[in-house]
Amino acid sequence: MASFAERVARRFKPDAAESAFLTSLEASLARMHRGELIARDGEQAHHAFVLRHGWAMSFTRFPDGSFQVRRLHFPGDLLAMPSLAMRHYTEDIEALSDCEIAIFPKSALAEVFRLPRLAAILYMFAQAERVTLGDRLASLGHNRGNARIAFLLIDILRRLRSADPSVGCSFDMHLTREQVAHVTGMTPVHASRMWSDLIAKGLISCVGHQVTILAEDHLAQIAHYFDRDRDLDLDWLRIVEQRTTLVGERVGIGNCPPGGPNEKSI
């Protein structure tokens, strides 16, 4: 189980006010069963979510009954963030396994702008997600079948590991073969063949639902995968901290009454 607050704390060491805000987002918990919709495209977008346990996916459903997966979600991810500025949810979000989610009103995120450094951190996460979505689109447009499967598996492993550093080279796969085909833009038959090809080459192994990456670097090379999580520019965040501190000194943050928006020290 991984909370978004823990994900932030491992890398950025939030102060007391930032930690309290992040904790408040996860105060209301709910359990979802595999196949249940967490959010439905077109419904009023009043809430966003933290995925604390399990897997989920966001997708677009078409009138003919087909669908296209937009993104996979793992513990520690924020869900429904693309709908933040919209009146209605822009996508369906479905539990791929039994899940635990935290539900919070999206209006609560307005309070983050009282915490400039944390707002910058959320902005960094949002931009990193935007870049990785572009990487996935490039993989679908450029890579051959086995490279698409390789990209999917490396992406899952690295994102699980980002939320939980104890993750080794194995994980339980919660996607069906049909869903793997949807994510990678192939027919189920072709996706199955490409999956078997990676096994035959000794790059992965599968026992039941457990997938083990046997040659992680080689698989990443085949997939043309770039680990964006390791490329976050923390120097940029330090500049934000410095600028915010300067502004605070000019307006006299230290004289703010308790509970004021800038009571904390950045």
C-alpha positions as CSV (number, residue, x, y, z in Angstrom):
1,M,0.0,0.0,0.0
2,A,1.3,3.4,-0.9
3,S,-0.1,6.9,-0.3
4,F,0.5,9.9,-2.4
5,A,1.8,11.6,0.8
6,E,4.4,8.9,1.2
7,R,5.4,9.2,-2.5
8,V,6.0,13.0,-2.0
9,A,7.7,12.5,1.4
10,R,10.3,10.1,0.1
11,R,11.7,12.6,-2.4
12,F,10.8,16.1,-1.3
13,K,10.7,16.0,2.6
14,P,7.5,18.2,3.0
15,D,7.2,20.4,6.1
16,A,4.4,20.1,8.7
17,A,1.9,22.2,6.7
18,E,2.5,20.4,3.5
19,S,2.3,17.0,5.2
20,A,-1.0,18.0,6.9
21,F,-2.4,19.0,3.6
22,L,-1.4,15.8,1.8
23,T,-2.7,13.7,4.7
24,S,-6.1,15.5,4.5
25,L,-6.5,14.3,0.9
26,E,-6.5,10.7,2.1
27,A,-8.9,11.0,5.0
28,S,-11.9,9.4,3.3
29,L,-11.2,5.8,2.2
30,A,-13.2,3.4,0.0
31,R,-12.7,-0.1,-1.3
32,M,-13.4,-0.9,-5.0
33,H,-13.7,-4.3,-6.5
34,R,-12.1,-5.3,-9.8
35,G,-14.2,-4.0,-12.7
36,E,-15.9,-1.3,-10.7
37,L,-15.9,2.2,-12.1
38,I,-14.2,4.8,-9.9
39,A,-15.3,7.6,-12.2
40,R,-17.6,7.7,-15.2
41,D,-17.0,9.8,-18.3
42,G,-19.5,12.6,-18.6
43,E,-20.7,12.6,-14.9
44,Q,-20.2,15.6,-12.7
45,A,-16.6,15.9,-11.7
46,H,-16.8,16.8,-8.0
47,H,-14.1,14.5,-6.7
48,A,-10.5,13.4,-7.4
49,F,-8.9,10.3,-5.9
50,V,-5.7,8.8,-4.5
51,L,-5.0,5.2,-5.5
52,R,-3.6,3.7,-2.3
53,H,-3.7,0.0,-3.2
54,G,-4.2,-2.0,-6.4
55,W,-4.3,-1.1,-10.1
56,A,-6.7,1.0,-12.2
57,M,-6.9,2.3,-15.7
58,S,-8.4,5.3,-17.4
59,F,-9.9,4.8,-20.8
60,T,-12.2,6.2,-23.4
61,R,-15.3,4.2,-24.5
62,F,-16.6,4.5,-28.0
63,P,-20.2,4.2,-29.2
64,D,-19.5,0.8,-30.9
65,G,-18.6,-0.6,-27.5
66,S,-14.8,-0.6,-28.1
67,F,-12.5,1.3,-25.9
68,Q,-8.9,2.8,-25.8
69,V,-6.8,2.7,-22.7
70,R,-5.4,6.2,-21.9
71,R,-3.2,5.4,-18.8
72,L,-2.6,2.7,-16.2
73,H,-2.6,3.8,-12.6
74,F,-0.6,2.3,-9.7
75,P,-0.4,2.9,-5.9
76,G,0.4,6.5,-5.0
77,D,-1.1,7.9,-8.2
78,L,-3.6,10.7,-8.2
79,L,-6.7,9.9,-10.3
80,A,-9.1,12.1,-12.3
81,M,-6.6,15.0,-12.3
82,P,-7.2,15.7,-16.1
83,S,-10.8,16.5,-15.1
84,L,-9.8,19.0,-12.5
85,A,-10.5,22.0,-14.7
86,M,-13.6,20.4,-16.2
87,R,-17.2,20.3,-15.1
88,H,-17.5,16.6,-16.1
89,Y,-15.1,13.7,-16.0
90,T,-13.2,13.4,-19.2
91,E,-12.6,9.6,-19.0
92,D,-13.8,6.4,-17.4
93,I,-11.6,5.1,-14.5
94,E,-11.9,1.4,-13.7
95,A,-10.4,-0.8,-11.0
96,L,-8.2,-3.4,-12.6
97,S,-7.9,-5.2,-9.3
98,D,-9.5,-4.9,-5.9
99,C,-8.4,-1.4,-4.8
100,E,-8.4,1.0,-1.9
101,I,-8.9,4.7,-2.9
102,A,-9.0,7.9,-1.0
103,I,-11.8,10.3,-2.2
104,F,-11.4,14.1,-1.8
105,P,-13.4,17.0,-3.2
106,K,-11.5,18.5,-6.1
107,S,-12.1,21.9,-4.5
108,A,-9.7,20.9,-1.8
109,L,-6.8,21.2,-4.3
110,A,-7.4,25.0,-4.4
111,E,-5.8,25.1,-1.0
112,V,-2.5,23.9,-2.4
113,F,-1.8,27.3,-3.8
114,R,-1.4,28.5,-0.2
115,L,1.7,26.2,-0.2
116,P,3.7,27.3,-3.2
117,R,6.5,24.6,-2.9
118,L,3.9,21.8,-2.8
119,A,2.0,23.4,-5.7
120,A,5.3,23.3,-7.7
121,I,5.8,19.6,-6.8
122,L,2.3,18.8,-8.0
123,Y,3.1,20.7,-11.2
124,M,6.3,18.7,-11.6
125,F,4.4,15.4,-11.3
126,A,1.8,16.6,-13.8
127,Q,4.4,17.5,-16.4
128,A,6.3,14.2,-15.8
129,E,3.0,12.4,-16.5
130,R,2.4,14.4,-19.6
131,V,5.9,13.5,-20.9
132,T,5.5,9.8,-20.2
133,L,2.1,9.8,-22.0
134,G,4.0,11.2,-25.0
135,D,6.6,8.5,-24.6
136,R,3.9,5.8,-24.7
137,L,2.4,7.4,-27.8
138,A,5.8,7.4,-29.5
139,S,6.2,3.8,-28.6
140,L,2.9,2.9,-30.2
141,G,3.7,4.8,-33.3
142,H,7.3,3.6,-33.7
143,N,8.0,0.3,-32.0
144,R,7.4,-3.2,-33.3
145,G,5.2,-5.6,-31.4
146,N,7.7,-7.1,-29.0
147,A,9.1,-3.6,-28.2
148,R,5.7,-2.4,-27.3
149,I,5.3,-5.3,-24.9
150,A,8.7,-4.5,-23.5
151,F,7.8,-0.8,-23.1
152,L,4.6,-1.8,-21.2
153,L,6.4,-4.2,-18.8
154,I,9.3,-1.8,-18.1
155,D,7.0,1.1,-17.5
156,I,4.9,-1.0,-15.1
157,L,8.0,-2.1,-13.2
158,R,9.6,1.3,-12.9
159,R,6.4,3.0,-11.8
160,L,5.7,0.4,-9.2
161,R,9.2,0.8,-7.9
162,S,8.9,4.6,-7.9
163,A,6.0,4.2,-5.4
164,D,7.6,1.4,-3.5
165,P,11.4,1.1,-3.5
166,S,11.2,-2.5,-2.1
167,V,9.8,-3.7,-5.5
168,G,12.4,-6.0,-7.1
169,C,12.2,-7.4,-10.6
170,S,8.8,-9.1,-10.2
171,F,5.2,-8.0,-10.0
172,D,1.7,-9.5,-10.2
173,M,0.1,-8.7,-13.5
174,H,-3.5,-7.4,-13.3
175,L,-4.0,-6.9,-17.0
176,T,-5.7,-9.6,-19.0
177,R,-4.2,-10.6,-22.4
178,E,-7.0,-8.7,-24.1
179,Q,-6.2,-5.6,-22.0
180,V,-2.5,-5.9,-22.8
181,A,-3.5,-5.9,-26.5
182,H,-5.5,-2.8,-26.0
183,V,-2.7,-0.9,-24.2
184,T,-0.1,-1.9,-26.8
185,G,-2.3,-1.4,-29.9
186,M,-2.3,-5.0,-31.1
187,T,-4.7,-7.8,-31.6
188,P,-4.9,-10.3,-28.7
189,V,-3.4,-13.0,-30.9
190,H,-0.4,-10.8,-32.0
191,A,0.1,-9.5,-28.4
192,S,0.2,-13.1,-27.1
193,R,2.8,-14.0,-29.7
194,M,5.0,-11.0,-28.9
195,W,4.7,-11.9,-25.2
196,S,5.8,-15.4,-25.9
197,D,8.7,-14.1,-27.9
198,L,10.1,-12.2,-24.9
199,I,9.8,-15.3,-22.8
200,A,11.6,-17.4,-25.5
201,K,14.4,-14.9,-25.6
202,G,14.9,-15.2,-21.8
203,L,14.0,-11.5,-21.2
204,I,10.9,-12.2,-18.9
205,S,9.3,-15.2,-17.2
206,C,5.8,-15.8,-16.1
207,V,4.5,-18.0,-13.3
208,G,0.7,-17.7,-12.9
209,H,0.1,-14.0,-12.7
210,Q,3.6,-13.1,-11.6
211,V,5.9,-11.5,-14.2
212,T,9.6,-11.4,-13.6
213,I,11.9,-9.1,-15.6
214,L,15.1,-11.2,-16.2
215,A,17.0,-8.6,-18.2
216,E,15.8,-5.2,-17.3
217,D,18.4,-3.1,-19.0
218,H,18.1,-5.1,-22.2
219,L,14.3,-4.9,-22.1
220,A,14.5,-1.1,-21.6
221,Q,16.9,-0.9,-24.6
222,I,14.5,-2.8,-26.8
223,A,11.6,-0.6,-25.8
224,H,13.5,2.6,-26.3
225,Y,12.4,3.4,-22.7
226,F,13.7,6.5,-20.9
227,D,13.2,6.6,-17.1
228,R,11.7,10.1,-16.7
229,D,11.3,9.6,-13.0
230,R,15.1,9.9,-12.6
231,D,15.2,13.0,-14.7
232,L,13.1,15.4,-12.6
233,D,15.0,18.7,-12.3
234,L,15.2,19.3,-8.5
235,D,17.3,22.4,-9.1
236,W,14.2,24.0,-10.7
237,L,12.3,23.3,-7.4
238,R,15.1,24.9,-5.4
239,I,14.7,28.0,-7.5
240,V,10.9,28.0,-6.7
241,E,11.8,27.7,-3.0
242,Q,14.2,30.6,-3.1
243,R,11.8,32.9,-5.0
244,T,9.0,32.0,-2.6
245,T,11.2,32.8,0.4
246,L,12.1,36.2,-1.1
247,V,8.5,37.1,-1.7
248,G,7.6,36.0,1.8
249,E,10.3,38.2,3.3
250,R,9.1,41.2,1.3
251,V,5.5,40.9,2.5
252,G,6.4,39.9,6.0
253,I,5.3,36.3,6.2
254,G,6.7,36.0,9.7
255,N,3.9,38.4,10.9
256,C,1.1,36.5,9.4
257,P,-1.5,35.4,12.0
258,P,-1.7,31.6,12.9
259,G,-3.5,29.7,10.2
260,G,-2.6,32.3,7.5
261,P,-1.7,31.0,4.1
262,N,2.0,31.5,4.5
263,E,2.5,30.6,8.1
264,K,5.0,27.8,7.2
265,S,8.6,28.3,6.4
266,I,9.6,26.9,3.0
